[in-house]
C-alpha cells in the first residue's frame, strides 16, 4: 500500500472514530404506562357502575393518552353480597411491574406493591406524593393545596384485600351514590409507611358517604387507581 492510500485509510478510520465519539449515548427506553390515578371521576360519587364501569373508565382514559393497547383494571375490592364472593383489588391488576406516566416504576410486583417485601432498604412500594400521577402525567392535589383531592377510592384493606365485616366499605360495591361509605387511600402519602395518618396509599379512612358531595367534603373527587394487567 502506497503512502497516499495509507493516508486515506487512516483518515477514514479517524473520521469514523470521531463520528462515533460525537454520538450522544442513547437513553434507555421509558417503560410503558402501567399505573395512574384517574384524572377525572365518573361524576356520580362512589357509584362507578360497579367494577365493570370502573374498568371501562380506566380503559377510556388510558386510550386517550395512547395506552389503550393494554388491558386496564381499576384497583377496587368488592365485598361478598347476594351470594357473590368478595373480590380483592390485588387479584385484579396483573403481576407488574408498573410504571407511571413519567416512566418511574411504582412497584415491581404484587408483594412489593403491598409492602410484603423489603426492597432497597425501604418498606413497601414507590407509590407516594411524587409518583401518583394521572394518565396525563399530572400530580393529584393533596394536603395544603386547593382543592384537596387526595382521597382515592379503593374499598380495600392495606393488603389489597376486601373487608369481611358487616360494614359497608365499598358504597354497595360501587353502585351507590347515597347511603354507605367507601374506603379510600391517600395519593399524597408522605412516606413509605403502610398504615395510619397520611401514609397509606390504599387504605387510610372511610368516606363520609357515597355522594359526590360527601367525597369532596372529606378530600376526594371520586378518583381511583388504574393498573395495566398485561
C-alpha positions as CSV (number, residue, x, y, z in Angstrom):
1,X,0.0,0.0,0.0
2,X,1.5,3.3,-1.0
3,X,1.7,6.4,1.2
4,X,-1.3,8.0,-0.4
5,X,-3.6,5.0,0.2
6,X,-2.3,4.6,3.7
7,X,-3.1,8.2,4.4
8,X,-6.7,7.8,3.0
9,X,-7.3,4.7,5.1
10,X,-6.1,6.4,8.3
11,X,-8.3,9.4,7.5
12,X,-11.4,7.2,7.1
13,X,-10.7,5.4,10.4
14,X,-10.1,8.7,12.2
15,X,-13.3,10.1,10.7
16,X,-15.3,7.1,11.8
17,X,-13.9,7.3,15.3
18,X,-14.8,11.0,15.6
19,X,-18.3,10.3,14.2
20,X,-18.9,7.6,16.8
21,X,-17.5,9.6,19.6
22,X,-19.7,12.5,18.7
23,X,-22.9,10.4,19.0
24,X,-24.6,11.0,22.4
25,X,-25.3,7.9,24.5
26,X,-28.8,6.5,23.9
27,X,-31.2,6.7,26.8
28,X,-32.9,3.6,27.9
29,X,-36.4,3.2,26.6
30,X,-39.0,4.5,29.1
31,X,-41.3,1.8,30.5
32,X,-44.8,1.9,29.1
33,X,-47.6,3.4,31.2
34,X,-48.9,0.8,33.6
35,X,-50.3,2.8,36.6
36,X,-52.2,6.0,37.1
37,X,-54.8,7.8,39.1
38,X,-57.8,8.8,37.1
39,X,-57.7,12.4,36.0
40,X,-61.5,12.5,36.4
41,X,-64.1,10.6,38.3
42,X,-67.2,9.2,36.8
43,X,-69.1,12.1,38.4
44,X,-71.7,10.2,40.4
45,X,-69.8,9.9,43.7
46,X,-68.8,6.4,44.5
47,X,-71.3,4.9,42.1
48,X,-68.9,3.8,39.5
49,X,-71.2,1.4,37.7
50,X,-69.6,-1.5,39.6
51,X,-66.3,-3.0,38.7
52,X,-67.3,-3.1,35.0
53,X,-68.0,0.6,34.9
54,X,-64.7,1.5,36.7
55,X,-62.7,-0.8,34.4
56,X,-64.2,0.8,31.4
57,X,-63.3,4.3,32.7
58,X,-59.7,3.2,33.2
59,X,-59.6,1.8,29.7
60,X,-61.1,5.0,28.2
61,X,-58.6,7.3,30.0
62,X,-55.7,5.1,29.0
63,X,-56.8,5.1,25.4
64,X,-57.0,8.9,25.4
65,X,-53.2,9.0,26.0
66,X,-52.2,6.3,23.6
67,X,-52.1,3.4,26.1
68,X,-55.4,1.7,25.1
69,X,-53.5,-1.3,23.7
70,X,-53.1,-2.6,27.2
71,X,-55.8,-4.2,29.4
72,X,-56.7,-1.9,32.3
73,X,-58.4,-2.7,35.6
74,X,-59.5,-0.5,38.5
75,X,-57.8,-1.1,41.8
76,X,-61.0,-1.9,43.7
77,X,-62.1,-4.6,46.1
78,X,-65.8,-5.7,46.5
79,X,-67.5,-7.3,49.5
80,X,-69.4,-10.5,49.4
81,X,-73.0,-9.8,48.7
82,X,-76.1,-11.7,47.5
83,X,-74.3,-15.0,47.1
84,X,-71.4,-13.3,45.2
85,X,-68.0,-13.8,46.7
86,X,-65.7,-10.9,47.6
87,X,-63.1,-9.7,45.1
88,X,-59.7,-8.5,46.1
89,X,-58.2,-5.5,44.4
90,X,-54.7,-7.1,44.4
91,X,-56.1,-10.1,42.4
92,X,-57.4,-7.9,39.6
93,X,-54.3,-6.0,38.4
94,X,-51.8,-8.4,36.9
95,X,-48.3,-9.1,38.1
96,X,-46.4,-5.9,37.4
97,X,-44.0,-4.2,37.2
98,X,-46.0,-0.9,36.8
99,X,-44.7,2.5,35.7
100,X,-46.3,5.9,36.0
101,X,-46.6,8.4,33.1
102,X,-43.0,9.6,33.7
103,X,-41.6,6.1,33.4
104,X,-40.9,5.7,37.2
105,X,-41.6,2.2,38.5
106,X,-44.0,2.4,41.4
107,X,-43.9,-1.3,42.2
108,X,-42.2,-4.4,40.8
109,X,-44.9,-6.9,41.7
110,X,-47.9,-7.6,43.9
111,X,-45.8,-8.3,47.0
112,X,-43.8,-5.1,46.5
113,X,-46.9,-3.0,45.9
114,X,-48.4,-4.1,49.2
115,X,-45.3,-3.9,51.4
116,X,-44.9,-7.7,51.6
117,X,-41.3,-7.4,50.6
118,X,-38.5,-5.1,51.6
119,X,-36.5,-3.6,48.7
120,X,-33.7,-1.1,48.6
121,X,-33.8,-0.9,52.4
122,X,-37.3,0.5,52.5
123,X,-40.6,-1.0,53.3
124,X,-43.1,-1.3,50.5
125,X,-43.6,0.3,47.2
126,X,-42.8,3.6,45.4
127,X,-46.3,4.9,45.5
128,X,-46.3,8.3,47.1
129,X,-46.9,12.0,46.6
130,X,-44.4,12.5,43.8
131,X,-45.3,9.3,41.8
132,X,-49.1,9.0,42.0
133,X,-49.7,10.8,38.7
134,X,-52.7,10.8,36.4
135,X,-52.6,9.2,33.0
136,X,-51.7,12.6,31.7
137,X,-48.6,12.8,34.0
138,X,-50.2,15.3,36.3
139,X,-50.0,15.2,40.1
140,X,-53.0,14.9,42.3
141,X,-53.8,17.9,44.6
142,X,-53.1,16.9,48.2
143,X,-52.8,18.4,51.7
144,X,-52.0,22.1,51.5
145,X,-53.5,22.5,48.1
146,X,-56.9,23.7,47.0
147,X,-59.0,21.7,46.5
148,X,-57.5,18.7,48.3
149,X,-58.4,15.7,46.2
150,X,-56.1,13.1,47.7
151,X,-58.8,10.6,48.7
152,X,-58.6,7.7,46.2
153,X,-61.4,5.1,46.2
154,X,-60.2,1.5,46.8
155,X,-62.6,-0.3,49.1
156,X,-59.6,-2.2,50.3
157,X,-57.6,-3.1,53.4
158,X,-53.9,-2.3,53.4
159,X,-53.0,-5.7,52.0
160,X,-55.2,-5.1,49.0
161,X,-57.9,-7.5,50.1
162,X,-61.7,-7.0,50.6
163,X,-63.2,-6.3,54.0
164,X,-65.1,-9.2,55.6
165,X,-67.0,-7.4,58.4
166,X,-70.6,-6.3,58.2
167,X,-69.9,-2.6,57.5
168,X,-70.1,-1.1,54.0
169,X,-66.6,-0.2,52.8
170,X,-67.5,-0.1,49.1
171,X,-70.7,2.0,48.7
172,X,-72.6,-1.2,47.9
173,X,-69.8,-2.4,45.6
174,X,-69.6,0.9,43.8
175,X,-73.3,1.1,42.9
176,X,-74.5,3.7,45.4
177,X,-74.2,7.4,45.5
178,X,-76.4,7.7,48.6
179,X,-76.2,5.6,51.7
180,X,-73.0,3.9,52.8
181,X,-69.3,4.7,52.7
182,X,-66.2,3.7,50.9
183,X,-62.6,3.0,52.0
184,X,-60.1,5.4,50.5
185,X,-56.3,5.8,50.4
186,X,-54.2,8.9,50.1
187,X,-52.5,9.7,46.8
188,X,-50.1,12.1,48.6
189,X,-48.8,9.9,51.3
190,X,-45.7,11.5,52.6
191,X,-43.5,8.4,53.3
192,X,-43.4,4.7,52.6
193,X,-45.3,3.6,55.7
194,X,-48.1,1.1,55.4
195,X,-50.9,2.5,57.6
196,X,-52.1,5.4,59.7
197,X,-52.3,9.1,59.2
198,X,-51.3,10.3,55.7
199,X,-49.1,7.4,54.9
200,X,-51.4,4.8,53.3
201,X,-51.8,4.9,49.6
202,X,-54.7,2.4,49.6
203,X,-56.4,2.3,53.0
204,X,-56.5,5.4,55.2
205,X,-60.1,6.0,56.2
206,X,-63.8,5.6,55.2
207,X,-65.6,8.4,53.4
208,X,-68.3,10.4,54.9
209,X,-70.8,9.0,52.4
210,X,-71.2,7.9,48.8
211,X,-72.4,11.0,47.1
212,X,-70.1,13.3,45.1
213,X,-70.6,16.0,47.8
214,X,-69.7,13.6,50.5
215,X,-66.5,12.5,48.8
216,X,-65.5,16.2,48.2
217,X,-66.2,17.1,51.8
218,X,-63.5,14.6,53.1
219,X,-60.8,15.5,50.5
220,X,-61.8,13.5,47.4
221,X,-63.2,13.8,43.9
222,X,-64.2,10.2,43.1
223,X,-60.8,9.3,41.7
224,X,-59.4,5.7,41.7
225,X,-56.3,3.9,40.7
226,X,-55.9,2.0,37.4
227,X,-53.3,-0.7,36.6
228,X,-52.4,-2.5,33.4
229,X,-52.8,-6.2,33.8
230,X,-50.5,-7.2,30.8
